[in-house]
Amino acid sequence: MSEKKRGSFSGTLGFVMAASGSAVGLGNIWRFPYLAAKDQGGLFLFCYIILALTFGFALLTTEIAIGRKTKQSPLTAYGEIHPKWKGIGVLACLVPVIILPYYCTIGGWVLKYLVTFVTGHGQDALADGYFTGFITADRAPIIYGVIFLVITAGVVFGGVEKGIERFSKVLMPILVILILATSFYALTLHHTDADGVTRTGLEGLKIYVLPDFKGVSPRQFFIVVMDAMGQLFFSISVAMGIMVAYGSYVKDDVNLMQSINRIEIFDTLVAFLAGLMIVPAVYVFMGMEGMSAGPGLMFVSLPKVFAAMGGIGFLVGITFFVTVSFAAVTSSVSVMEAVVASLMDRFHLSRKKSSVLVTVYALIGGIVVCLGYNKWYFEAPLPNGSTGQILDIMDYISNNCLMPLVALLTCILIGWVVKPKTVIDEVSKGGSPFHRKLLYILMIKFIAPILLFVLLLQSVGCFSL
C-alpha cells in the first residue's frame, strides 16, 4: 500500500504532537499520580525518570523505527522484519483490540464527571457511593461511553493528517496549558484540618519530588521499580502497536532521533505535571491517608479535594476534568488507529470500512464492559492475587500479560535475531546522528529483556512481591 494511500504526518511537528497525544492519556493523568502517591512520591519519580531515559527510550525507538522501516501497522510490520516472527504482530494488535472497549468506558466515566461539574452538581460527586452508583447503573455508563467512542471514531475517520494530526495539534497545546495552570495552582494551596494541623502545597511538592530512601527495604525498592516500569508502557504507548502504527506514517526525511527525544521529554514532563496537579492538592486536604486512595484517587478523592477548596474548587474541578477528557480522547484515538491501520494493511480495506468495523466492535465491547458492573457482575480471582470482573480481566490480560510479552519478544527479535543494526540504520537514515547508540544496544540486547522477563513473571503470578 503506498505511503500516499495510507496517509502520513505532514512533518516532525505533526508526528510529535500525535505521538505525544497518544502517550499523554489516562495512564499519565490517572495512573501516574496514584502510583507516585503509593510508592513514596520522590522515590517513584526518581525510578520512573531513570527508566524513561533508558528502558523507555529503547522500546520507543524500536517501535517507531519498525513502523517507518516497514510502512506497515503492527499486525503486518513484524512479519516484514522477519517472516517467522509475524506472531508478535498478532499479539501487538490484540492489545489495542482488548483495550479499546474498556478505555472508552473509562473515558465515559470522565465525561460524566465533567458534565456533573459543568452543570453545577459537583457537590453530588462528594457522596461516598456516587462513583459506584454511576458505574453500576443500567444506562448512564453506556450512554457516556458511546459519546466518548463517537468522538474518538470521528477523529480516526478523518484520517492521519486531517484527523489525527490536526486534532492533536490543536488539543495538545491546550492540554499543556490546562495542566500547567492547575499544577501551579495546586502549589499555592494551604489548609488547616480539624486537629489544627496546617499543610501546604509546597510541603506536598517536597513529598512528591524528593526521594526518601530511609527505611526502604530492597523488596520495597524492587516494587517501586516494577511499578515505574509497568507505568512506562502506558506513559509512552509502547507494546500496544500504537507507536508502530504512528511510525509507519512518518516520512523518511524526518529526523527520528530528534522526534523521539521530543516525545520522551514532552511525555515525561506531562507525567510529572500530572502528579504535581494531583498529589500536592490531595496531601493538603487529605494528608498522607488521602494519598493512599489508589485507583479511586481521581473519581473518589479529588471531588472532595475540589469541594474543600471552597468557591474556586468548582472552577478547578471543571478545568481538571476538561484536561482529563482531552487527554483521554487523544489516547483513545491512537488505540483505535492501531486497530484500524492493521485492518487496512492486512485486509486492504478502506479507512472508512475499517473505522466503521472497529467502531461497531468497540460499541459492543463497551456495552459488555458496562454490563460487567451490574447485570453480568461477577468476581474472578486473577493470577496476580487480585480479584476482578470483566473490565479488570481485560485490563489484566492486556496490561499484565500481553504488553510485557510483546515488549520482551520485540527485544529478542531486534536484539538477537535481526540485530540492533536494523533499527540503528533506520534511525540514522539520511545521515541523522543516533545519540545514545551504545545505550540502545545494551538495553535492547541485555537489560530490557531481563527486566521484562522479571515483570512478566511477577504479572502472571509466578512470584509475589
N, C-alpha and C positions, 0 to 999 in steps of 0.2 A: 504494500500500500504506500503510495507516495507521501512525502512529508506534507505536501500541499493538501492532499485529500484528508490526511489525518489531522491537519491543523498544527500550528506551532505558536509558541510565545513570540511576541514581536522583538524581544531582546532581553538583555540582562535584567532590567528593572521588572518587566512583566513576570519573568521566571522567579526572581527572588521574592516578589510580593505574593505570588500564588503559592510557592513552596512554604513561605513563612506563614501564610494564612492557613495552610494545611496543618503546620506544626503548632500554631497557636490556637488551641481549642480547649475543650473541657478538660483535657489532660493537664494543661498548664494552669488554667484558672480554677479548676475544681480539685483535681487530684494533687497537684504540686503543693499547694498550701497546707492541706491536711497531713500530707506525709512529712513536710517540713516541721509542722507543729508536733507530730507524733515522735519524730526522730531528733529531738533536741535542737531544732532550728539550725543554728550555725554549722553544726556537725554535718547535717544532711546537705546543706548548701555547699559546704566545702567538698564533700564527696561527689556531689552532682556536677559541679563545675569541672573538677579534675576528669571525671568520666566523660563529660560532654566534649572536652577538648582532645580526648584520646579515643575511647571506645565509640562514642557517638560520631566523631569525625570520620572514623574508618568505615562505619556502616553507611553513613550518609553519602560519603564519596563513592563507595562501591555501587550503591543502588542507582544513583544519578548517572554514573558512568555506564552502567549496564543498559539503562534506558536509552541514553543518547547513542551509544555504540550500535545497538540493535534496531533502534527506532521502532521498538515494539513495547506493548504493555506487559505487565507481569506474567500473564498466562502463557505468553509465547516467547518472551525475551530470554528466559533461562535456557530454553531449547536451542535458541540461536547461539548462545555462548558455548553450550556443549549438549548435543542431542540426547546423551544418556542421562542428563541431569534436568530434563524438562519437568520432572515431577516437582521440583522446587517451585516452578511457576504455578502449578495447580494449588499447592499449599499456600503460596503467597497470595493468590487470587481468592482463596477460600476465606482468608482473614477479613478483608473488607465485606465479603458476602455475608459473613456472620455478624460483623459489627454494625453494618448499616441500619438494620431494623431497630436494634435497641439504642443506637446513637440517636436516631430520630425520635425515639420515645423519650429519652432523657432531654433532648432538645425541646420537646413539647413541654416537659416539666418547667424548663427555664422560661419558656414563653408564658406559661400560666402565672409564674411569679412576677414576670414583667407586667402582665395585664393587671394583676392584683395590685401592684404598687401604682401603676399609671392611673387606675380608676379610683385611687384613694382608699383602697381597702387593705393597705399594708398591715394595719393593726390585726387583721384576721389571721395573718401568717404567724402571729406570735403564739397562737394556741398550740399546745403540745401535740395534739392529734391532727393538726391541719395538713401537714405533708402526707401522713399516712391516709387520711381521709380522702385526699385528692387522688393519689395513685391507685387506691383500691376502688374508686368509683367506676361505674359501668361505662359511661360515655365520655366524660370530660377528658381523660388522658388520651383517648383515641382521637378526639377532635383536635386537640392541641398538637398531637403527634403528626396528624395528617397535614395540618397547616405548615408545620416545620418541614415536612417532606416535600410539599408543593413548592416552597421557597427554594429548597435545595435543588429539586429537579429542574426548576425554571432556569437556574444559573447553568447547570450542566447541559441542558437542552440548547442553550445559546452557543455552545462550542468553546474552543480553547481561548482564542483571542477576544472574541466579542462577548463571551460569557464569563469564563473563569478569570481571565486576566483583567478585564475591565472591572468586574465586581471586586476583585482583590485590591486593585489599585485605588479604588475609592474607599473601600471599607477599612483596609489595614491602617492608613494614617489616622482615621477617625478613632479606631480601636486603641491605638497607641496613646493618643491624646486623652481619651477617657481613662485608660489605665493609669497614666501619669498623674492626672488630676486627682483621681481617687486615692492613689498611693500617697501623694504628698499631703493630702488632707488627713489621712489616717495618722500621720506622724504628729499632727497638731493636737490630737485628742488627749483629754485627761478626764479622769473620773474618780470620785471618792465613793467607795462602797459602804454598805450598812455598818461595817466594822471600823469605819474611819480610815481605811487604807486607800491612799491615792495612787493610782497607776497612770502612767503617761505613754503616749505613742512612741516616744523615743526610748523608753525602757523596753517596750515591745520590740523595737528595732534591734536593740542590743541582743535580745534573746534570739532573734531571727538570724542575725548575721555573724555573731561571734561564736566560733566553735568552742565548745566546752568539753574537753577530754577528761575532766576529772571524774573518776569513778566509772569510766566507760570500760566495760569488760571486752575482751576480744570477740565474744559472742554478740554483744550489742553492736559493736563496730561493724561486724560482718552483716548483721541485719540491716544496718543503715546503708551499707554499700549495695546490698542486693535490692533494697527499696529504690535507691537512686538509679541503679541500672535498669530496673523494671520501668521506672518513670521515664527514662530516656526514650523508650520505644514510643510512648505517647507524645513526648515533647518534640521529637524530631521526625515523627511519622515514618519510622523505618520498620522493616519486617512485616509490612502490610500491603506491599505492592504500590503504594502511592508514589513514592519517590522514583520508582522505576517508570511509572506512567508519566509523571511530570518530566523526568529526564528525557523521555522519548520525544517530547515536544520542544526540546532545547536545540537551537540551531548550532551548527558546527563551528561558527565563528565566535560563539560566546565563550568567554574565559571561565571555565568550570571552577577552577580553584578559587578565583575571586568571588564567584557566586556562592560557592559552598561556605566560604568564610563569612560572608554577609548573612547567610541563612543561620549559621551557627551562632553568630554574635546576636543577631536580632532575636532569635528564639530564646537564647539563654537570658537575655535582658528582659524579655517579656515574662518569662517564667519567674525570674527574680522579682519583678514588679508586681506580678500577681500575688506572690506571697506577701510582699510589702503592703499590698492593698488590703489583705485579709488578716494576716497573723497579728500585727500590732493592734488593730481595731478589736479583734476578739480578746486579746490579752487585756486591753484597757478596761473593757466592760465585763468580762467573764473570768479573768485571771487565768492561771495555768490550767484550771479544771476545764474551762471552755475550749482550750486548745487541744484537748484530748477527745473532741467530738467525732473525729474520724470522718467517714464519707458524708455524714449528715451536717458537716460544718457549713456548707453553702445553703442548704434548704431549711435547716432547723436552727442553727446557732446565729447565722448572720441576720435574719429578720429581727431577732431580739436585740442584736447589736445596733441595728438601724433605729429601732424604737428607743433605745437608751440614749441615742444622740439628741433626742428632742426634735424640734421642728425641722432642722436641717436633715435629719435622718430620712425623711420622706424623699427628699431630692437625691440624697446619696444612694438610697435603695433603688430608685429608678435608674440612675446613672450606672450602678453596678450591674443590674440585670439587663440593661441595654448592651453593656460591654460584653457580658457573658453570652448573650444571644448572638451578637455579631461573631464572636469567636467560635461559637458552636456551629454556625452556618458555614463559615469559611472551611472548617474541618470536615463537616459532613459532605460538602461539595467535593472535596478531594477523595473521600471514601467512596462516594458514588462514582466519581470519574474513573477510579481504578477498575471498577467492575464494568462500567460502560465501555471503556477503552479496550478491555480484554475481550468483550463480545465483538467489538468492531474488528479487532485484529484477528481473532481466531475464526470467527464465522463470517467475516466480511459483510457485516450488517451496517446499515447507515446509522449515523449518530441518533437520528430521530427514533428509529426502531429500537435500538439498544437502550436509549433513555426511557422509552415507554415500558419496555420489558422489565428493566431494573426498578422503575417506579412502582409498577404493579406488584412485583415481588416484595419490595420494601414495605408497601402498604399492607399486604397480607401478613408479612412477618411482624410488622409493628403492632398489628391488632392482636396477634398471638402473644406478643410480649406483654401488652397491656392486660390481656385476659389472665396472664400468669399471676396477677396481683389480686384477682377476685374469683371469677368462675372456675378457673383452672389452677387455682393456688395449690401448691404442694411444697414440701421441704425435702430436699435430697442432700445426703452427705456427699461432700466433694473430697477428692484425694488429698487436698492440702489442709484438711482438718475443718474447713468451714462448711456451712450448710447454705443452700440456696434454692431459688425457684428458677423459672425459665430465663429471665434476664441474667441472673448470676451464673447459670450453667453456660450460656452463650459467651458471657464475658470470660469465664474460666477457660473454656476451650480455645477461644481466640487469643486471649492475652497471656494466659499462663502456660499454655501448651504449644499452640501453633507459632506464635511470634518468636519465642526463643529458639524453636526448632528451625524455622525459616532462616533466622539470622545465623545459627550455627552451621547449617548446610551451605549457606551462601559463603561463609568464611572458608569452609573446607574446599568448595568449588574454586573460589578465586585464589585462596592462599596456596593450595596444594595440587589442584587438578589443571587448571588453565594458567596458573601462576599470576602473581600480582602485576606483572608487566602488562597484562590485558587491560587492567584499569588505569595503570600509570600512563600507558600510551594514549588512552582516550582523554585523560585529564590534560596531558601535555600537548594535545593536538594543536597545530598552528604555532608551536613554539612557546606555549604558555608554561611558566615555571610551576613545578609541583613542589610547593613548600611542604615540609613535614613528610617527605617521601619515606625516609628511614622509619619514622614513627608508624606510618601507614603499613609498611611491610611487617614490622614487629607485631602490630595489633592484629592484622588480618590473618597472619600465619600462626601466631602463638598465643598472645594474651587474650584476645577476644574469644577464641574458641573455648579456652579453659573457663573463662568467666561465664560464658553462655551455657556450657555444659553443667556447671555447678548450679546456675539459675534454673535450668530446665529440670534438674534432679529435684531441687527444692520445690519447684512449682507443681510437679506431678506427685509430690508427697513421698519421695524416696527417703527424705530425711526432714526433720522439723527443726526449726531454729528456736 
